[in-house]
Amino acid sequence: MTMTTVAEPKNAKRSYFTEQHIMFRDSLRKFLEKEAVPHFEQWEKDRLVPRSFWKKMGEQGFICPSVDEKYGGLGADFVFTVILSEELGRVGAGLGGIGIHSSIVVPYIERLGTEAQKEKYLPECIRGETITAIAMTEPGAGSDLASIRTTAVKDGDSYIINGQKTFISNGMLSDLIVVVCKTDTEVKPAHKGISLFLVDSNTPGFSRGRKLDKVGLHSQDTSELIFEDVRVPASQLLGEEGKGFYHLMQELQQERIISAAGSQVAAEDMLSLTLDYVKERKAFGKSISDFQNTQFKLAEMATQVQLGRTFIDDLIVKHMDGQDIYTQVSMAKWWISDNARKMAPECMQLHGGYGFMEEYKIARRYRDIAVAPIYAGSNEIMKVIIAKDLGL
């Protein structure tokens, strides 16, 4: 049986890895083998990664490695963030909530927050004591962010927030939510009326709706969030009023690199699982790997996986150099996630009936990868971005 394992990719040593990167990766991998792998199947059944694991991650210095040392972080470069996301993903995509907290939400606070906000929140985020979420999507607004209906109305030295959010990762566990609101519902174009707010989960009027039952990513808690006359002081505004849309756009390049890297890890793991299986499984007196159909399928997938790895590694280096690679990142996000999604049924097929059994990891990969072309901007939106860059 193929249970949860942390796969070792053949190209684990990459050109941009320093000795510090390798030490961090090896230490994290050893930690996950001990603290996550033996428990992950239970977390999938529980539909939740326990807070105790977040705190263990924080105690070891694995969460939010890029945050400045003055707040308790490592002050590390983007490669550490990539390593964290990829190693969590090798155990299982359901651990993605930690990556969202560390690689997506906390960077908003670090980049846009006031000094008071940073001092208040960052140390606890790094220690895994405060879990964050970002609340963008609404029942009637996904990729079209300008159409959100959640409002934040100024009232003296406070804002009053009303609205609903859905599909929010870390929604059940979150202590701090970055909420995307409309502070001006009349301005044209509509996206100029968007602002961001930091909302503590113990604020009166805030509540959690349903814990959503998803096809995959079972251990990553996802829920609805409800805001009913939630009063927050003006000091909880994150960034500038009316600039929320632009603040979000500035972080999308990094978010989509992380998303593409997650799909790449899934593809590498599915290939590794399938190679191991076909070499062991016998049919008609020989290994399945001896059949030409099997060889051709895996040769194609191995090539596609290598192309994806080359592409994403190149973008990581360019992103660290400060290059504007927004279009190329959009290309990577759609192509790598689409490739991984197409690989999943091929790999399951090569597992035969066993691939349909929950005890084999390929079954979970099959479920989990289905959402990759949807989140972090749907692949259709990625193609719109690419087409615009082509002058279409």
C-alpha positions in Angstrom: 0.0 0.0 0.0 1.2 3.5 -0.8 0.6 5.5 2.4 1.4 9.2 3.0 5.1 9.8 2.3 7.3 12.7 1.7 8.6 12.1 -1.8 12.2 12.9 -2.6 12.4 14.5 -6.1 15.3 13.6 -8.3 16.2 17.2 -8.8 16.1 18.1 -5.1 19.3 20.1 -5.5 18.4 23.1 -7.6 20.7 25.8 -9.1 19.4 28.5 -6.8 19.7 26.5 -3.6 22.4 27.6 -1.1 23.6 25.5 1.8 21.2 27.4 4.0 18.3 26.5 1.8 19.3 22.8 1.9 19.7 22.8 5.6 16.2 24.4 6.1 14.6 21.9 3.6 16.2 18.9 5.3 15.3 20.1 8.8 11.7 20.8 7.7 11.5 17.4 5.9 12.7 15.6 9.0 10.2 17.5 11.1 7.3 16.7 8.8 8.2 13.0 8.6 7.9 12.8 12.4 5.1 15.3 13.2 2.9 15.3 10.1 3.2 12.1 8.1 2.1 9.6 10.9 -1.0 11.8 11.6 -2.0 13.1 8.2 -4.6 10.4 7.4 -6.3 11.2 10.7 -6.3 14.9 9.9 -7.9 14.2 6.6 -10.7 12.3 8.4 -11.1 15.0 10.9 -11.2 17.6 8.2 -8.8 19.8 10.2 -5.1 20.2 10.9 -4.9 20.7 14.7 -3.6 23.9 16.3 -1.0 21.9 18.2 0.7 21.2 14.8 0.7 24.9 13.9 2.3 25.7 17.2 5.0 23.0 16.8 5.8 24.4 13.3 6.1 27.8 14.9 8.3 26.7 17.7 10.7 25.2 15.2 10.8 28.5 13.2 9.3 27.0 10.0 6.3 29.4 9.7 6.7 32.8 8.0 10.5 32.5 7.4 10.6 35.6 5.3 9.4 38.0 8.0 12.0 40.3 9.5 14.0 39.1 12.5 12.8 42.1 14.6 9.4 40.4 14.7 10.7 36.9 15.3 11.1 35.7 11.7 14.2 34.5 9.9 14.4 37.4 7.5 14.9 34.8 4.8 14.6 35.1 1.1 11.7 33.8 -1.1 13.3 30.4 -1.7 12.6 29.6 2.0 8.9 30.4 1.4 8.9 28.1 -1.7 10.6 25.3 0.3 8.0 25.6 3.0 5.1 25.4 0.5 6.6 22.5 -1.5 7.5 20.4 1.5 4.1 20.8 3.0 2.6 19.9 -0.4 4.7 16.7 -0.6 3.0 15.4 2.5 -0.4 16.4 1.2 -2.3 19.3 -0.3 -4.5 19.5 2.8 -1.6 21.2 4.6 -1.9 24.1 2.2 -3.6 26.3 4.9 -0.2 26.8 6.6 1.2 27.9 3.2 -1.6 30.3 2.7 -1.0 31.8 6.1 2.7 32.0 5.7 3.1 32.8 2.0 0.1 34.8 1.2 -1.7 36.4 4.1 1.1 37.4 6.4 3.1 39.1 3.6 0.1 41.5 3.2 0.6 42.5 6.9 4.3 42.8 6.6 4.2 44.9 3.4 1.1 47.1 4.1 0.8 47.1 7.9 1.6 50.0 10.2 4.3 49.5 12.7 1.7 49.0 15.4 -0.1 46.4 13.3 3.1 44.5 12.6 4.2 44.5 16.3 0.7 43.3 17.4 0.2 40.5 14.9 3.5 39.3 13.3 5.2 37.7 16.3 2.0 35.6 17.1 1.7 34.7 13.4 5.2 33.4 13.3 4.8 31.3 16.4 1.7 29.7 15.0 -0.4 31.1 17.8 -2.4 33.4 15.5 -3.8 31.7 12.3 -4.7 34.0 9.4 -7.1 33.9 6.5 -7.9 36.2 3.6 -11.6 36.8 2.8 -12.1 37.8 -0.8 -14.6 35.4 -2.4 -18.3 35.9 -1.9 -21.3 33.8 -2.9 -21.8 36.0 -5.9 -18.2 37.2 -6.6 -15.1 35.2 -7.4 -12.7 36.2 -10.0 -14.7 39.5 -10.6 -13.4 41.1 -7.4 -14.9 44.5 -8.2 -18.4 43.0 -7.8 -18.0 42.2 -4.1 -20.9 43.4 -1.8 -19.3 43.3 1.6 -19.2 46.9 2.8 -17.2 48.8 5.4 -19.0 52.1 6.2 -17.1 54.8 8.1 -18.7 55.7 11.4 -16.7 58.2 13.4 -13.3 56.6 14.2 -14.5 53.2 13.2 -15.8 51.2 10.2 -18.9 48.9 10.3 -18.5 45.8 8.2 -21.5 43.8 6.8 -21.4 41.0 4.3 -20.7 37.3 3.7 -17.6 35.4 2.4 -17.3 31.8 1.2 -14.6 29.3 0.3 -12.3 30.8 2.9 -9.3 28.7 3.6 -8.4 28.5 7.3 -11.9 29.8 7.9 -12.7 27.7 10.9 -9.4 28.1 12.7 -8.5 31.7 11.8 -7.9 34.2 14.6 -7.2 37.1 12.2 -8.9 37.7 8.8 -7.8 40.2 6.1 -11.3 41.2 4.8 -11.8 42.7 1.4 -14.6 45.3 1.6 -16.2 48.1 -0.4 -15.6 51.4 1.3 -17.1 53.3 -1.7 -20.0 51.7 -3.5 -20.5 54.6 -5.9 -17.0 55.2 -7.4 -16.4 54.2 -11.0 -14.7 52.0 -11.9 -15.9 49.9 -9.0 -12.5 48.4 -8.1 -11.4 51.8 -6.8 -13.8 51.5 -3.9 -12.1 48.4 -2.4 -10.2 48.5 0.9 -8.7 45.9 3.2 -9.3 45.4 6.9 -7.8 43.4 9.7 -10.6 41.7 11.7 -10.0 39.7 14.9 -12.3 36.7 15.1 -13.4 37.6 18.6 -14.9 40.9 17.3 -18.7 41.1 18.1 -20.8 40.5 15.0 -18.3 38.1 13.4 -19.4 34.5 13.0 -18.5 31.4 11.0 -21.0 29.8 8.7 -20.8 26.2 7.4 -17.6 24.3 7.5 -17.6 23.3 3.8 -17.4 19.7 2.7 -15.1 19.6 -0.3 -14.2 17.0 -2.9 -10.6 17.2 -1.9 -8.2 19.1 0.4 -10.0 17.5 3.3 -7.7 18.5 6.1 -7.6 22.1 5.0 -10.5 23.7 6.7 -12.7 25.9 4.5 -15.8 27.8 5.6 -18.2 30.6 5.2 -17.6 33.8 7.2 -20.4 36.2 8.2 -20.0 39.9 9.2 -23.0 41.5 10.9 -22.4 45.1 12.0 -18.8 44.2 12.8 -17.3 47.4 14.2 -13.5 47.8 13.8 -11.4 50.8 14.7 -10.0 52.8 11.8 -6.6 51.6 12.9 -7.5 48.2 11.5 -7.5 49.5 7.9 -4.7 47.6 6.1 -2.9 49.8 3.6 -4.7 52.8 2.1 -8.5 53.2 1.8 -9.6 52.7 -1.8 -6.4 51.0 -2.7 -7.3 47.5 -1.7 -7.6 46.2 -5.3 -4.1 47.5 -6.1 -2.7 46.0 -2.9 -4.2 42.6 -3.9 -2.8 42.8 -7.4 0.7 43.5 -6.1 0.8 40.2 -4.3 -0.7 38.1 -7.0 2.6 37.4 -8.8 4.0 35.7 -5.7 0.7 34.0 -4.9 0.5 32.4 -8.3 4.1 31.3 -8.2 3.3 29.4 -5.0 0.1 28.0 -6.5 2.0 26.8 -9.6 4.7 25.3 -7.4 2.1 23.4 -5.5 0.7 21.9 -8.7 4.2 21.0 -9.7 4.9 19.2 -6.5 1.6 17.2 -7.0 2.7 16.3 -10.5 6.1 15.1 -9.3 4.6 13.1 -6.5 2.0 11.4 -8.8 4.7 10.5 -11.3 6.9 9.0 -8.5 4.0 7.1 -7.0 3.1 5.6 -10.4 6.6 4.7 -11.4 7.0 2.8 -8.1 3.7 1.0 -8.5 4.1 -0.1 -12.1 7.5 -1.6 -11.4 6.0 -3.7 -8.5 2.7 -4.7 -10.0 2.6 -7.9 -12.1 0.2 -8.8 -14.9 0.4 -11.5 -17.5 3.6 -12.8 -16.0 5.6 -9.5 -16.1 5.7 -6.1 -14.5 3.2 -3.5 -15.8 6.2 -1.3 -16.5 7.3 -3.7 -19.2 4.3 -2.9 -21.4 5.0 -0.3 -24.1 1.7 1.6 -23.4 2.9 2.1 -19.8 6.3 3.2 -20.9 4.9 5.7 -23.4 2.5 7.2 -20.9 5.1 7.6 -18.3 7.7 9.0 -20.8 5.2 11.7 -21.7 4.4 12.5 -18.1 8.0 12.6 -17.1 8.7 15.1 -19.9 5.8 17.3 -18.9 6.9 17.2 -15.3 10.4 18.2 -16.2 9.1 21.1 -18.4 7.0 22.3 -15.5 9.9 22.2 -13.0 12.2 24.1 -15.4 9.5 26.7 -16.0 8.7 27.3 -12.3 12.3 27.3 -11.2 13.1 30.0 -13.8 10.2 32.1 -12.5 11.3 31.8 -8.9 14.7 33.2 -9.8 13.3 36.0 -11.8 10.8 36.9 -9.1 13.6 37.1 -6.6 15.4 39.4 -9.0 12.4 41.7 -8.9 11.4 41.2 -12.5 7.8 41.8 -13.7 6.8 38.4 -14.8 3.1 38.7 -14.3 2.2 37.2 -17.7 4.7 34.4 -17.5 3.4 33.5 -14.0 -0.1 33.4 -15.4 1.2 31.0 -18.1 2.8 28.8 -15.4 -0.2 28.8 -13.2 -2.6 27.6 -15.9 -0.2 25.2 -17.7 1.3 23.5 -14.6 -2.0 23.1 -12.8 -3.7 21.9 -16.0 -0.9 19.4 -16.6 -1.2 18.0 -13.1 -5.0 17.7 -13.4 -4.6 15.8 -16.6 -1.9 13.5 -15.1 -4.1 12.5 -12.2 -6.6 10.2 -14.1 -3.7 8.8 -16.1 -1.8 7.8 -13.0 -4.9 6.4 -11.3 -5.5 4.3 -14.5 -2.0 2.9 -14.3 -2.7 1.9 -10.7 -5.8 -0.1 -11.9 -8.5 -0.9 -9.3 -6.1 -0.2 -6.5 -5.8 3.4 -7.6 -9.5 3.8 -6.7 -8.9 2.7 -3.1 -8.5 5.3 -0.4 -5.5 3.5 1.1 -3.4 4.5 -2.0 -2.1 8.1 -2.0 -2.9 8.5 -5.7 -6.7 8.5 -4.9 -6.1 11.5 -2.6 -3.9 13.3 -5.2 -6.7 12.7 -7.8 -9.2 14.5 -5.5 -7.0 17.2 -4.4 -5.6 18.4 -7.7 -9.1 19.0 -9.2 -9.3 22.5 -7.6 -5.8 23.7 -8.7 -7.1 25.1 -12.0 -9.8 27.1 -10.1 -8.1 28.8 -7.1 -5.5 31.6 -7.2 -7.3 32.9 -10.2 -9.1 30.5 -12.5 -7.2 29.2 -15.5 -9.7 31.0 -17.7 -8.6 34.3 -16.1 -5.0 33.3 -16.6 -5.7 33.0 -20.4 -7.4 36.4 -20.4 -4.2 37.9 -18.9 -2.0 36.2 -21.4 -4.2 37.2 -24.3 -4.1 40.9 -23.2 -0.3 40.8 -23.1 -0.4 39.5 -26.7 -2.4 42.6 -27.7 -5.6 40.7 -28.2 
